[in-house]
Amino acid sequence: MHFFESLLLGIIQGVSEFFPVSSSAHLKLAKLFFKSDVLNDLYLFDLMCHLGTLIASIIFLRKEIVAILKDKKKALLFVFALLPLFPFYFLLKPLRDFFSQTYFLPFFLLFTALVLFVSSKIKIKEIDPLTHRRKIKDVLFVGLMQAFALIPGISRSAFTISSAYFRGWKISEAIRFSFLLAIPTILGGSFLESFKHLLKKEVSFNLPISSYVIGFLASFLVGIFAIRYIFSIDTHRKLRPFAIYLFCLAIFSFIFLNVIN
């Protein structure tokens, strides 16, 4: 992996992790473009890039994280939101693996674009304040939508932000909850994937150390700016440019995967 590839993949991770555009789809397409998907040791590189955006999230949301840890009711909401992930990850693995095939990528990108477009088009009446019981129902629904993002092309942030907005949350509150929820989700997912690779003895350090460092730094630095931008969104209409972008990407990816590649 060359310097430019490491830098570009890190930048792609930093931007797409925080923008509602599916980071997994972007990384998969970039690896196919560079023909680097044939390497069997990119897991560690991906892990370093995810670590960069994870640290960016923790730094940006550090005050909210401390407040949640001090409030049992708030912490419980995140526990409920994480529950739907377990059956999707462990029990539905064959179905998840089937839909994770590259063939389906353009269609799931198009589906994510549709969800974002509907979110940007429909004005939902905000429910404020939300009762704790209502919030538990809401976060279970948000968590269910997040579980679909285990499939490449389905954007985790697009689905969680849109689902919370559909439930009557303010768009700013939906965005904040989405990225706070991403922290334990990414931590848990990284731990499980690392454990799986260690058991299979698939972890290797064949890439130069500089590639890991460049990927980490690029994803971290770009992620800091990306998360600041996404938190500046204060109306559902501002989600529309992401829907248009994903629609274009879906068309491009279909042509690239079926004609060019």
C-alpha positions in Angstrom: 0.0 0.0 0.0 1.5 3.3 -1.1 1.5 6.6 0.8 -1.3 8.0 -1.3 -3.5 5.0 -0.8 -3.1 5.1 2.9 -3.7 8.8 3.0 -6.8 8.6 0.8 -8.3 5.7 2.7 -7.8 7.5 6.0 -9.4 10.6 4.6 -12.4 8.6 3.3 -12.8 7.0 6.7 -12.6 10.3 8.5 -15.3 11.9 6.3 -17.7 9.0 5.6 -17.7 7.8 9.3 -19.4 11.1 10.3 -21.3 12.0 7.2 -24.5 9.8 6.6 -23.0 8.1 3.5 -21.9 4.7 4.7 -18.1 4.5 5.5 -18.1 0.7 4.8 -19.3 1.3 1.2 -16.8 4.0 0.6 -13.9 2.0 1.9 -15.0 -1.1 -0.1 -15.2 0.9 -3.3 -11.9 2.6 -2.7 -10.1 -0.8 -2.1 -11.6 -2.2 -5.3 -10.5 0.9 -7.2 -6.9 0.5 -5.8 -7.1 -3.3 -6.2 -6.0 -3.4 -2.5 -8.9 -5.7 -1.6 -6.8 -8.6 -2.5 -4.5 -8.0 0.5 -5.3 -10.3 3.4 -4.0 -8.0 6.1 -6.1 -4.8 5.6 -8.1 -5.6 8.8 -5.4 -3.9 11.0 -5.3 -0.9 8.7 -9.1 -0.6 8.8 -8.9 -0.9 12.6 -6.4 1.9 12.8 -8.6 4.2 10.6 -11.6 3.4 12.8 -9.6 4.1 15.9 -8.8 7.6 14.5 -12.5 8.5 14.0 -13.4 6.9 17.4 -10.9 9.1 19.2 -12.2 12.1 17.3 -15.7 11.3 18.5 -14.6 10.8 22.2 -12.7 14.1 22.2 -15.6 16.0 20.6 -18.3 14.4 22.8 -16.3 14.1 26.0 -18.6 16.3 28.1 -21.7 14.4 27.0 -20.0 11.1 27.7 -19.2 12.1 31.3 -22.7 13.3 31.8 -24.1 10.0 30.6 -21.8 8.0 32.8 -23.1 10.0 35.8 -26.8 9.5 34.9 -28.1 5.9 35.2 -31.3 6.7 33.2 -29.3 8.2 30.3 -26.9 5.3 30.3 -29.8 2.8 30.3 -31.1 4.3 27.1 -27.8 3.4 25.3 -28.0 -0.1 26.7 -31.5 -0.5 25.2 -30.3 1.0 21.9 -27.5 -1.6 21.6 -29.7 -4.6 22.3 -30.9 -5.1 18.6 -27.3 -5.5 17.5 -26.8 -8.8 19.2 -29.3 -10.9 17.2 -28.3 -9.3 14.0 -24.6 -9.9 14.6 -24.7 -13.4 16.0 -27.9 -15.0 14.8 -28.3 -13.6 11.4 -24.7 -13.8 10.2 -25.5 -16.0 7.1 -28.1 -13.4 5.9 -25.8 -10.6 6.7 -22.9 -12.2 4.8 -25.2 -12.8 1.8 -26.3 -9.1 1.6 -22.7 -7.9 2.2 -21.8 -9.1 -1.3 -20.5 -6.4 -3.6 -23.3 -7.0 -6.0 -25.8 -5.5 -3.6 -23.8 -2.4 -2.7 -25.3 0.1 -5.2 -28.9 -1.0 -4.2 -28.3 -0.4 -0.5 -26.6 3.0 -1.3 -29.7 3.9 -3.3 -31.9 2.7 -0.4 -30.0 4.9 2.1 -30.3 7.8 -0.3 -34.1 7.3 -0.3 -34.3 7.2 3.5 -32.3 10.5 3.7 -34.4 12.1 0.9 -37.6 11.2 2.8 -36.1 12.6 6.0 -35.2 15.8 4.3 -38.6 16.2 2.6 -41.1 15.4 5.4 -41.6 17.7 8.3 -42.2 15.7 11.5 -43.8 17.3 14.5 -41.3 17.5 17.3 -42.2 15.9 20.6 -40.7 17.8 23.5 -40.2 16.9 26.2 -40.0 13.1 25.7 -40.9 10.9 28.7 -38.4 8.3 29.8 -40.8 5.5 28.8 -41.3 7.0 25.3 -37.5 7.4 25.0 -36.9 3.7 25.7 -39.3 2.8 22.8 -37.6 5.3 20.6 -34.0 4.1 21.3 -35.1 0.5 20.7 -36.3 1.5 17.3 -33.2 3.6 16.6 -31.1 0.6 17.7 -33.0 -1.7 15.3 -32.3 0.7 12.5 -28.7 0.8 13.4 -28.4 -3.0 13.2 -29.1 -2.8 9.5 -25.9 -0.8 9.0 -24.0 -4.0 9.5 -24.6 -4.4 5.8 -22.2 -2.3 3.5 -24.1 0.5 1.8 -26.5 1.1 4.7 -25.3 4.2 6.5 -25.4 3.8 10.3 -25.7 7.5 10.9 -28.3 8.0 8.2 -30.6 5.3 9.6 -30.2 6.3 13.3 -30.6 10.0 12.6 -33.6 9.5 10.3 -35.3 7.0 12.6 -35.0 9.3 15.7 -36.3 12.2 13.6 -39.3 10.1 12.4 -40.0 9.5 16.1 -40.3 13.2 16.8 -36.8 14.0 18.0 -35.2 17.4 17.1 -32.7 16.8 14.3 -29.8 18.2 16.5 -30.8 15.7 19.3 -31.0 12.9 16.8 -27.5 13.6 15.5 -26.1 13.8 19.0 -27.6 10.5 20.1 -26.5 8.8 16.9 -22.8 9.7 17.4 -22.9 9.0 21.1 -24.4 5.6 20.3 -21.6 5.0 17.7 -18.9 5.0 20.4 -19.9 1.8 22.2 -21.1 0.3 18.9 -17.7 0.8 17.2 -15.8 -0.3 20.4 -17.9 -3.5 20.7 -17.6 -4.3 17.0 -13.9 -3.7 16.9 -13.4 -5.9 19.9 -15.5 -8.8 18.4 -13.8 -8.5 15.0 -10.3 -8.4 16.6 -11.1 -11.5 18.8 -12.4 -13.3 15.7 -9.2 -12.5 13.7 -7.0 -13.5 16.6 -8.7 -16.9 16.9 -8.3 -17.5 13.2 -4.7 -16.2 13.4 -5.4 -13.8 10.5 -3.7 -10.8 12.1 -0.5 -9.8 10.3 1.7 -6.7 10.1 2.7 -7.0 6.4 2.0 -3.3 5.7 4.7 -0.8 6.5 4.2 0.9 9.9 3.9 4.2 8.1 0.7 3.0 6.4 -1.0 2.4 9.7 0.2 5.8 11.1 -0.9 7.7 8.0 -4.3 6.0 8.0 -4.8 6.8 11.7 -3.7 10.4 11.5 -5.7 11.1 8.3 -8.9 9.6 9.7 -8.5 11.4 13.1 -7.7 14.9 11.7 -10.3 14.8 9.0 -12.8 13.3 11.4 -12.4 16.2 13.8 -13.5 18.6 11.1 -16.3 16.3 9.7 -17.9 15.8 13.1 -17.9 19.6 13.7 -19.7 20.1 10.4 -22.3 17.4 11.0 -23.2 18.9 14.4 -23.8 22.2 12.7 -26.9 20.7 11.0 -30.0 22.2 12.7 -32.7 21.3 10.2 -33.8 18.1 8.5 -33.6 19.8 5.1 -29.8 19.9 5.3 -29.8 16.1 4.9 -30.9 16.5 1.2 -27.3 17.0 -0.2 -26.2 13.7 1.3 -29.2 12.0 -0.3 -28.3 13.5 -3.7 -24.7 12.5 -3.3 -25.6 8.9 -2.4 -27.9 8.7 -5.4 -25.0 9.7 -7.7 -22.7 7.3 -5.9 -25.2 4.4 -6.3 -25.2 5.0 -10.0 -21.5 5.3 -10.3 -20.9 2.2 -8.1 -23.3 0.2 -10.3 -21.5 1.2 -13.4 -18.0 0.7 -11.8 -18.9 -2.8 -10.5 -20.7 -4.1 -13.5 -19.1 -2.4 -16.5 -15.6 -0.9 -15.6 -14.3 -3.3 -12.9 
